[in-house]
Amino acid sequence: MTALKSTFLKLNRLILFLALSATVLTFINSFYSNYEVQKEQLILQTIEVNRAYASKLSDTTEVFIKSSQQQLSYTANSLYNSMNDDSRLQEEANRLKFQTDSFNSVVISDAFGLTHAASPETLDLVGRTLSSAGSVEALEEKKALISSPYLSTLKNLIVFLSAPIFDMNGSYLGFLGGSIYLKSPNILSKILGEHYYKNGSYIYVIDQDKQVLYHPEKSRIGSFVAENNGIDEIVANKEGGMLLTNSKGIDMLAGYSTIPSTGWVVITQSPLESTLVPLTGIMEKVILRTLPLALAVFLFIWLFARAISKPLQQLADKARSLDSPTVNEEIEKIHSWYVESLGLKRAMLSGVKLIQSQIGDLKRDAETDPLTGANNRRAFQFRLKQLTLLEVPFSILALDIDYFKRINDSYGHSMGDEVLKQQTKILNRYCREGDMVARTGGEEFVLLLKETSIEDAFLVAERLRIAISEETFDVVGNITVSIGVSHWSISKVISAEKTLSLADKALYQAKEQGRNRCIIANGPI
């Protein structure tokens, strides 16, 4: 799998993939943004059209209502001297009913609610006292009124327009009223019903109590709007538009406007789905117009990506063979035609030289203790393996500074570090060519003596112990050390690691016996 990845995921392919991915994502983002903008424009445009249309219908309805009120008012002013002439009153009632079709019925009542004329006469209201909500309100208020919708005794949903009748002295004589039957064919349904569209758009009218006064579905007239998440906002505002969900769960784009004289709200709605139908055609045109350009951009990116990746790929190939003696000349021949690849080329040329020079430094760093300059444990163990493989006998001196913790606690770690450095210099004085000084722990050192017997190693250890005890260290003064001595030769059955372990044990024995002494492994000398 790793080999497959390294073969497939080449630099030029990655650059091409990145460039093409960025282009495709940009294209998709642009297409999506264009889609969202077009969608929003269609929605806002439809809402504004519906709002303007609802405003026009509310203005038309307002004109009709004002005209109807003027008709009633004019006629009422001409009847003050004819209240006792029932034939004249009936004639005026018939004229208002049949001349303009503004009302479904007309009544003329005296100040006590007694009907003197009614049209059509089939209502059989003449001689009866009126008790409907609109009539009672007209008698009580004695002024021009538009009633709230109410149910008549015949179960008609009625809006009642009335005008008072006064004599020359201002005495109230009665009223003239016209009824509009909302559930029957009427002038409002003619005004609003002509504008019913077949794409799912429709118009309806509600009052401030959210009761439906007009709806293309006649069964809805008189009902109250429920389960409509935007109707409260519509009632609260005089005019506007919004996206809402109707009682059937369909998303609708609504525009609305209030009729000033009644407070009724005319609402024009269009389904969101039908509004967005043209969007598909618009986006198809966008795709067809941008596709050739997109293909051209893809081709350009492919060619340009190859040109960019070629010098980088060549440099990457040469990076695998930096140990080749001719790698400098091969890198020089690579055509790096842009700044970044040229910089990388120069860096690689410098890097080849730097790597070769640093290999030696790294080797030294890997084998050296950074504080004292002595060899570290890794170098020491490598030297042990060399000597045992070559079957060269050796002795080990394991050395530890006595009470070194006191030095750190009393004089600080920096002074302790100085003691370690000075002691290392002393150890180096006792080394011959082929010997080794190594720091294996905090204050622990080993001295590897090549081709030295155990007796001679002990003598060296003693001279070293005395030399250290007589050395004066800055600030600290004099210190002592404990040393453990062990020996290895091919004739022994123990390993080099075991020999080192024996030296450590001898060192700890020296510590236990009072410090400042040398102990040979398996017994003191």
LINQUINOR-V567294 format. One record per residue. N is the residue number from 0. RES is the residue in one small letter. PHI is phi in whole degrees, 0 to 359 (none if undefined). PSI is psi in whole degrees, -180 to 180 (999 if undefined). D_LAST is the distance of its C-alpha to the last C-alpha in Angstrom with 2 decimals. Layout:
# LINQUINOR-V567294
n->[N N]
res->[RES RES]
phi->[PHI PHI]
psi->[PSI PSI]
d_last->[D_LAST D_LAST]
This chain:
# LINQUINOR-V567294
n->[0 1 2 3 4 5 6 7 8 9 10 11 12 13 14 15 16 17 18 19 20 21 22 23 24 25 26 27 28 29 30 31 32 33 34 35 36 37 38 39 40 41 42 43 44 45 46 47 48 49 50 51 52 53 54 55 56 57 58 59 60 61 62 63 64 65 66 67 68 69 70 71 72 73 74 75 76 77 78 79 80 81 82 83 84 85 86 87 88 89 90 91 92 93 94 95 96 97 98 99 100 101 102 103 104 105 106 107 108 109 110 111 112 113 114 115 116 117 118 119 120 121 122 123 124 125 126 127 128 129 130 131 132 133 134 135 136 137 138 139 140 141 142 143 144 145 146 147 148 149 150 151 152 153 154 155 156 157 158 159 160 161 162 163 164 165 166 167 168 169 170 171 172 173 174 175 176 177 178 179 180 181 182 183 184 185 186 187 188 189 190 191 192 193 194 195 196 197 198 199 200 201 202 203 204 205 206 207 208 209 210 211 212 213 214 215 216 217 218 219 220 221 222 223 224 225 226 227 228 229 230 231 232 233 234 235 236 237 238 239 240 241 242 243 244 245 246 247 248 249 250 251 252 253 254 255 256 257 258 259 260 261 262 263 264 265 266 267 268 269 270 271 272 273 274 275 276 277 278 279 280 281 282 283 284 285 286 287 288 289 290 291 292 293 294 295 296 297 298 299 300 301 302 303 304 305 306 307 308 309 310 311 312 313 314 315 316 317 318 319 320 321 322 323 324 325 326 327 328 329 330 331 332 333 334 335 336 337 338 339 340 341 342 343 344 345 346 347 348 349 350 351 352 353 354 355 356 357 358 359 360 361 362 363 364 365 366 367 368 369 370 371 372 373 374 375 376 377 378 379 380 381 382 383 384 385 386 387 388 389 390 391 392 393 394 395 396 397 398 399 400 401 402 403 404 405 406 407 408 409 410 411 412 413 414 415 416 417 418 419 420 421 422 423 424 425 426 427 428 429 430 431 432 433 434 435 436 437 438 439 440 441 442 443 444 445 446 447 448 449 450 451 452 453 454 455 456 457 458 459 460 461 462 463 464 465 466 467 468 469 470 471 472 473 474 475 476 477 478 479 480 481 482 483 484 485 486 487 488 489 490 491 492 493 494 495 496 497 498 499 500 501 502 503 504 505 506 507 508 509 510 511 512 513 514 515 516 517 518 519 520 521 522 523 524]
res->[m t a l k s t f l k l n r l i l f l a l s a t v l t f i n s f y s n y e v q k e q l i l q t i e v n r a y a s k l s d t t e v f i k s s q q q l s y t a n s l y n s m n d d s r l q e e a n r l k f q t d s f n s v v i s d a f g l t h a a s p e t l d l v g r t l s s a g s v e a l e e k k a l i s s p y l s t l k n l i v f l s a p i f d m n g s y l g f l g g s i y l k s p n i l s k i l g e h y y k n g s y i y v i d q d k q v l y h p e k s r i g s f v a e n n g i d e i v a n k e g g m l l t n s k g i d m l a g y s t i p s t g w v v i t q s p l e s t l v p l t g i m e k v i l r t l p l a l a v f l f i w l f a r a i s k p l q q l a d k a r s l d s p t v n e e i e k i h s w y v e s l g l k r a m l s g v k l i q s q i g d l k r d a e t d p l t g a n n r r a f q f r l k q l t l l e v p f s i l a l d i d y f k r i n d s y g h s m g d e v l k q q t k i l n r y c r e g d m v a r t g g e e f v l l l k e t s i e d a f l v a e r l r i a i s e e t f d v v g n i t v s i g v s h w s i s k v i s a e k t l s l a d k a l y q a k e q g r n r c i i a n g p i]
phi->[none 296 296 296 297 296 283 279 277 274 299 295 290 295 297 297 298 297 295 294 298 298 293 297 297 296 296 296 297 296 297 295 298 299 299 295 296 298 298 297 296 298 296 296 295 294 299 293 298 294 297 297 292 298 296 295 293 294 295 298 294 298 299 298 296 298 297 295 295 294 301 297 295 298 294 299 289 267 257 297 257 235 293 262 255 296 293 294 296 293 298 292 297 294 298 296 288 258 285 234 60 287 236 279 206 226 227 235 235 275 291 256 87 279 281 257 205 209 222 290 290 292 294 56 256 296 90 257 273 284 229 292 300 293 292 299 295 296 293 284 278 55 207 297 221 237 282 288 301 211 269 279 296 265 66 272 276 240 247 247 256 222 226 286 245 239 273 296 268 86 282 284 253 151 212 245 227 237 253 246 273 290 269 248 304 211 296 293 295 290 294 273 288 289 248 272 262 268 271 98 282 201 237 215 233 232 262 292 267 65 274 283 259 214 200 299 270 300 293 279 294 96 279 250 286 223 55 231 289 242 290 295 294 298 293 288 259 280 203 164 205 190 264 219 249 282 293 263 81 262 287 234 257 248 239 217 208 264 279 303 287 244 80 290 244 269 240 250 234 229 297 300 299 290 295 271 302 295 297 299 296 297 289 297 295 299 295 297 281 265 299 302 296 297 296 297 294 300 297 299 297 299 294 291 296 295 295 290 282 302 295 293 294 296 296 296 296 289 295 281 232 293 275 289 293 255 296 299 296 294 292 299 282 289 275 263 267 232 303 297 291 295 296 294 299 297 297 294 298 292 294 301 294 293 297 296 284 276 301 297 297 296 297 296 298 290 249 240 284 294 279 260 83 286 294 264 299 299 295 296 294 296 294 300 298 302 295 291 294 276 60 266 291 203 238 238 250 265 238 218 287 286 54 294 298 297 298 298 290 275 244 95 292 295 289 299 297 295 298 299 295 293 294 300 297 295 299 296 293 262 260 259 294 98 278 212 254 223 263 254 200 303 247 261 230 230 239 265 251 286 51 234 287 293 292 295 296 295 298 298 299 295 299 294 299 293 298 290 294 270 286 263 264 305 69 287 95 258 227 232 227 246 227 250 238 218 221 228 212 297 285 274 269 271 272 295 296 293 298 297 295 295 296 296 296 298 298 292 296 297 295 290 270 119 70 53 203 244 229 273 304 75 148 284 242]
psi->[-42 -42 -38 -43 -46 -29 -40 -43 70 160 -45 -34 -39 -43 -44 -43 -44 -46 -46 -38 -44 -40 -45 -45 -39 -42 -45 -43 -42 -43 -44 -43 -43 -42 -47 -40 -47 -41 -48 -39 -43 -42 -49 -38 -44 -42 -43 -41 -44 -38 -46 -39 -42 -38 -40 -43 -39 -37 -43 -44 -39 -42 -43 -46 -44 -41 -42 -41 -37 -40 -49 -42 -44 -47 -41 -36 -21 -3 2 -27 13 17 -18 0 90 -33 -39 -42 -39 -38 -43 -37 -43 -39 -46 -35 -46 -12 -38 -9 25 -31 150 -28 157 138 150 124 152 -173 -12 5 7 128 126 -23 147 141 131 155 -14 -11 -25 48 -13 131 -4 151 127 138 6 161 -40 -40 -45 -42 -40 -40 -36 -42 -31 42 168 130 154 116 161 153 138 163 129 177 -22 15 25 137 113 142 127 121 131 154 133 154 122 151 -175 -25 1 10 139 124 -20 -155 159 126 146 135 141 119 110 -27 -4 164 129 175 -33 -42 -31 -40 -45 -32 -19 -11 30 122 157 -2 16 -6 148 169 140 162 135 159 -173 -16 9 25 135 122 -26 140 142 -27 104 -25 -20 -18 129 -17 170 139 128 165 41 111 -7 1 -32 -41 -38 -44 -36 -32 152 -35 146 -161 159 165 126 169 123 -177 -14 6 18 133 126 148 112 138 141 156 145 137 115 -44 -23 -22 3 152 123 124 125 125 143 138 137 -39 -46 -29 -35 1 -43 -17 -34 -46 -38 -45 -31 -40 -39 -44 -46 -34 -30 -16 -47 -43 -40 -42 -41 -40 -41 -45 -45 -44 -40 -47 -43 -38 -39 -41 -37 -42 -22 -55 -33 -38 -41 -42 -38 -39 -41 -26 -22 -13 45 -17 -2 139 -20 12 -33 -47 -39 -39 -37 -32 -14 131 98 99 -5 163 -47 -45 -34 -41 -40 -40 -48 -40 -39 -40 -43 -36 -37 -46 -42 -39 -43 -37 -28 -17 -43 -42 -42 -38 -44 -45 -35 -21 2 140 122 -25 -50 -17 -4 165 152 -179 -38 -46 -38 -46 -36 -39 -38 -44 -42 -49 -41 -37 -36 -3 38 123 153 163 152 132 112 119 140 134 132 135 40 -29 -36 -38 -47 -42 -36 -39 -5 158 -31 -39 -34 -39 -39 -37 -44 -41 -44 -37 -37 -38 -39 -44 -40 -28 -24 11 140 176 129 -17 172 136 129 141 119 -9 -161 -70 18 131 158 147 115 117 110 136 50 131 170 -35 -47 -36 -39 -41 -42 -42 -42 -46 -39 -43 -44 -42 -40 -42 -27 -11 136 120 137 135 -50 -39 -129 149 167 163 157 141 135 138 135 167 147 140 166 -24 -16 151 -2 159 171 -38 -39 -37 -44 -39 -38 -38 -40 -42 -41 -37 -45 -31 -41 -37 -43 -28 11 -1 176 51 167 138 132 141 137 11 144 161 999]
d_last->[64.04 61.72 63.05 66.59 66.06 64.61 67.60 70.22 68.95 69.52 69.90 73.60 74.32 72.48 74.34 77.60 76.92 76.08 79.16 81.47 80.07 80.69 84.21 85.01 83.74 85.75 88.80 88.36 87.84 90.90 92.92 91.85 92.56 95.93 96.61 95.76 97.88 100.83 100.45 100.40 103.40 105.37 104.55 105.42 108.54 109.70 109.04 110.96 113.85 114.02 113.91 116.68 118.72 118.25 119.33 122.42 123.33 122.83 125.08 127.68 127.56 127.81 130.91 132.44 131.81 133.21 136.22 136.79 136.61 139.11 141.45 141.30 141.68 144.65 146.44 145.67 147.28 150.45 150.88 151.36 155.16 155.11 153.19 156.41 157.23 155.27 156.66 155.42 152.02 151.81 152.80 149.99 147.46 148.46 148.32 144.74 143.67 145.21 145.49 141.78 139.83 137.58 137.84 138.00 140.35 142.22 143.56 145.73 145.54 147.28 145.56 145.38 143.66 146.86 146.97 150.10 149.13 146.47 145.84 145.66 148.31 146.79 144.29 147.13 145.84 149.15 150.19 146.77 144.45 141.15 137.95 135.28 132.27 133.49 137.02 135.92 133.61 136.46 138.83 136.30 135.07 138.50 136.88 135.87 132.94 130.70 129.52 126.20 126.40 127.84 129.35 133.12 135.12 135.45 131.64 131.76 128.84 130.82 130.36 133.41 134.69 137.40 139.60 141.59 145.38 146.91 150.55 151.89 151.04 147.43 147.93 145.67 147.76 145.10 142.87 142.86 139.82 138.49 135.97 133.45 132.43 128.82 128.78 132.06 132.95 133.18 133.14 129.37 128.54 130.74 128.93 125.45 126.09 127.10 123.53 121.73 119.57 118.67 115.01 114.08 114.95 117.19 118.50 118.74 119.76 118.38 119.33 117.08 116.58 115.22 118.34 119.35 122.81 122.91 120.93 121.86 121.10 123.99 122.27 119.69 122.37 122.25 118.70 115.79 112.86 109.59 106.23 106.54 103.55 105.45 108.78 107.82 106.90 110.12 112.21 110.42 110.95 114.32 113.43 110.45 108.61 105.52 103.76 104.28 104.30 107.71 108.54 108.09 104.53 105.53 104.06 106.99 107.51 109.92 112.06 114.11 116.72 118.56 122.36 123.07 126.13 124.70 120.91 120.75 117.95 118.71 115.63 115.42 112.59 111.31 108.65 105.36 105.14 108.51 107.74 104.65 106.42 107.16 103.46 102.69 105.19 103.92 100.32 101.45 103.14 100.01 97.93 100.50 100.71 96.96 95.86 96.82 95.00 91.94 91.91 92.21 89.31 87.21 88.00 87.17 83.86 82.94 83.66 82.02 78.90 78.53 78.92 76.27 73.79 74.11 71.96 69.46 69.23 68.75 65.99 64.34 64.49 62.83 60.11 58.94 58.44 56.80 54.47 57.52 57.86 61.55 61.29 62.21 65.46 66.30 65.89 68.05 70.90 71.11 74.27 73.21 76.61 75.81 73.54 70.92 70.36 70.36 67.72 65.64 66.09 64.91 61.98 60.95 61.21 59.04 56.70 56.15 54.98 52.92 51.24 50.25 48.74 47.01 45.31 42.84 42.41 41.93 39.29 37.35 37.95 36.79 33.40 32.82 31.86 35.03 33.48 30.65 31.76 28.42 28.60 29.05 27.67 30.54 29.83 26.12 26.96 29.62 27.21 24.87 27.99 29.01 25.82 25.74 29.47 29.06 26.14 24.05 20.27 18.28 15.11 15.41 14.15 15.66 16.50 18.62 20.45 20.13 23.58 25.34 28.19 29.02 29.49 31.90 33.68 34.04 34.80 35.92 34.74 36.10 33.84 30.89 31.88 31.91 28.33 27.30 29.34 27.92 24.32 25.30 26.62 23.36 21.52 24.31 23.78 20.40 22.09 23.66 26.65 25.83 22.89 23.67 23.22 24.48 25.27 25.00 26.08 27.30 24.38 21.92 21.07 19.29 18.59 19.34 18.26 20.63 19.82 16.26 13.57 10.21 8.74 11.62 11.37 8.05 9.98 12.94 11.50 10.67 14.14 15.67 14.51 15.90 18.95 19.82 19.54 21.83 24.22 27.40 28.77 32.55 33.77 30.39 28.75 24.95 22.53 18.80 16.78 14.01 12.22 11.11 10.17 11.90 13.78 17.36 19.53 22.95 21.77 20.00 22.41 21.12 22.88 21.93 22.68 20.33 17.51 18.40 18.56 15.03 13.87 16.24 14.99 11.37 13.30 15.36 12.62 11.57 15.31 15.76 13.29 15.34 14.88 14.20 10.43 8.18 6.70 6.44 9.50 9.87 6.70 3.78 0.00]
